[in-house]
Amino acid sequence: MLIQTLLNVATALSISPTIPTTIVFNEPITFAAIGKAGDFSVNTNRKKNVIVIQPIRTMNQTELIILTENKNYQFKVHIDSSRYDSFYTVSDGQKNNSYVLVKKTNTWEIYEGVSSIQFKNLIENEIVVNDIIVKARSSVYLPKGTSVYINSERVL
């Protein structure tokens, strides 16, 4: 799955509790950290642009930090045995000007553009989307390809 990251926005990843997950970057990784020591098996290739992670301990979610020479990435990693991807390719995205509606309820709408997702809160209460508080009747932009969690439940 292609993930197009946005500047200063954490990207949600859904991974399997038992199958290794591969994440490919455009440049070599200079630093990687995930969870607490001993929580994950972490391996990289010779070029250092691919990282393979697999949970060792049972947990629901954690954070993955990746640093390259030119960029910093932050991922919210959700361990989910029912809905996950095992291969991600990371590239740079940007907020789009044109979107297509992909999912809608009475309380929210999700639109997709070429390289980003727009989440619209339609109600007077706040909604938590990928650990971001979306204020009443406002929007937030997310990286294209990211999993979308609303109040800790995956919806996309």
C-alpha positions as a printed Julia matrix, in Angstrom:
156×3 Matrix{Float64}:
   0.0     0.0    0.0
   1.3     3.43  -0.91
   1.28    5.97   1.92
   1.76    9.62   1.04
   2.8    11.32   4.27
   1.97   14.9    5.19
   4.28   17.28   7.02
   3.63   17.35  10.81
   0.88   14.69  10.67
   1.32   11.25  12.25
   0.41    8.44   9.86
  -1.67    5.5   11.1
  -0.5     2.02  10.11
  -2.4    -1.22  10.72
  -0.1    -4.21  11.08
  -0.58   -7.9   11.85
   0.28   -9.28  15.29
   1.91  -12.33  13.65
   3.08  -11.44  10.11
   6.12   -9.18   9.5
   5.36   -5.74   8.04
   7.69   -4.21   5.46
   7.99   -0.41   5.06
   9.98    1.05   2.14
  11.34    4.63   2.11
  12.88    6.73  -0.69
  16.14    7.29   1.2
  18.26    5.49   3.83
  16.97    5.29   7.41
  19.4     6.84   9.89
  17.35    6.07  13.04
  14.32    3.92  13.89
  12.49    3.41  17.17
   9.3     1.5   17.9
   7.62    0.74  21.21
   9.66   -0.27  24.24
  12.83   -2.36  24.09
  11.95   -5.95  23.27
   8.42   -5.2   21.99
   9.31   -5.64  18.29
  11.67   -7.46  16.0
  13.23   -4.78  13.75
  15.43   -5.41  10.69
  16.68   -3.26   7.81
  18.16   -4.1    4.41
  21.73   -3.28   3.3
  20.68   -0.02   1.64
  18.89    0.96   4.9
  15.79    2.15   3.02
  13.61   -0.83   4.03
  12.56   -1.7    7.57
  10.75   -4.89   8.59
   8.89   -4.88  11.91
   7.01   -7.61  13.77
   5.47   -7.48  17.25
   7.01   -9.82  19.83
   4.71   -8.83  22.69
   0.92   -8.43  22.63
  -0.28   -4.81  22.51
  -2.93   -2.67  20.8
  -0.86    0.24  19.53
   2.48    2.02  19.75
   4.51    4.62  17.88
   7.18    4.23  15.22
   9.7     7.02  14.62
  11.83    6.95  11.46
  14.54    9.5   10.71
  16.3     9.82   7.38
  18.92   12.34   6.39
  16.27   14.77   5.09
  12.96   13.81   6.73
  11.31   12.71   9.96
   8.33   10.33  10.05
   5.95    9.52  12.89
   3.58    6.58  12.68
   0.79    5.45  15.0
   1.03    1.67  14.73
  -2.19   -0.25  15.39
  -1.86   -4.02  15.83
  -4.98   -5.53  14.28
  -5.46   -9.2   13.4
  -8.51   -8.56  11.22
  -7.55   -5.53   9.07
  -3.92   -4.92   8.27
  -1.42   -4.43   5.46
   1.94   -6.19   5.4
   3.71   -3.96   2.84
   3.88   -0.16   2.76
   5.73    2.21   0.44
   6.2     5.7    1.89
   6.36    8.83  -0.27
   5.76   12.54   0.25
   2.23   13.84  -0.14
   0.58   17.23  -0.01
  -2.85   18.62   0.76
  -5.02   18.46  -2.35
  -7.48   21.0   -3.69
  -9.84   18.42  -5.2
 -11.41   15.47  -3.36
 -13.91   12.67  -3.97
 -16.3    11.44  -1.26
 -15.39    7.84  -0.28
 -17.29    7.25   2.97
 -20.08    9.09   4.79
 -22.18    8.81   7.95
 -24.54   11.23   9.7
 -21.63   12.51  11.8
 -18.63   12.6    9.43
 -17.42   12.38   5.82
 -14.14   11.13   4.36
 -12.85   12.47   1.04
  -9.8    11.27  -0.93
  -7.53   13.31  -3.15
  -4.49   12.31  -5.17
  -2.12   12.42  -2.17
  -4.19   13.2    0.93
  -7.45   12.46   2.75
  -9.82   15.06   4.16
 -11.94   14.15   7.18
 -14.94   16.41   7.89
 -16.68   16.48  11.27
 -20.37   17.27  10.64
 -21.54   17.49  14.27
 -21.27   19.94  17.16
 -19.05   17.6   19.23
 -15.36   16.79  18.87
 -14.34   13.52  17.2
 -10.98   11.79  17.68
  -9.47   10.75  14.33
  -6.11    8.97  14.39
  -5.44   10.51  17.82
  -6.19   14.01  16.46
  -9.08   15.92  18.04
 -11.26   17.31  15.25
 -13.3    20.24  16.5
 -17.0    20.65  15.83
 -17.84   21.25  12.16
 -14.22   21.34  11.05
 -11.81   19.29   8.93
  -8.45   17.59   9.27
  -6.11   16.37   6.54
  -4.49   12.94   6.69
  -1.87   11.17   4.58
  -3.26    9.19   1.64
  -3.06    5.46   2.3
  -3.19    5.81   6.07
  -5.66    3.76   8.07
  -8.42    5.97   9.5
  -9.44    5.35  13.11
 -12.42    7.2   14.58
 -12.65    6.93  18.35
 -10.23    3.94  18.17
 -12.32    2.04  15.59
 -10.94    1.53  12.08
 -13.33    2.88   9.44
 -11.05    3.07   6.38
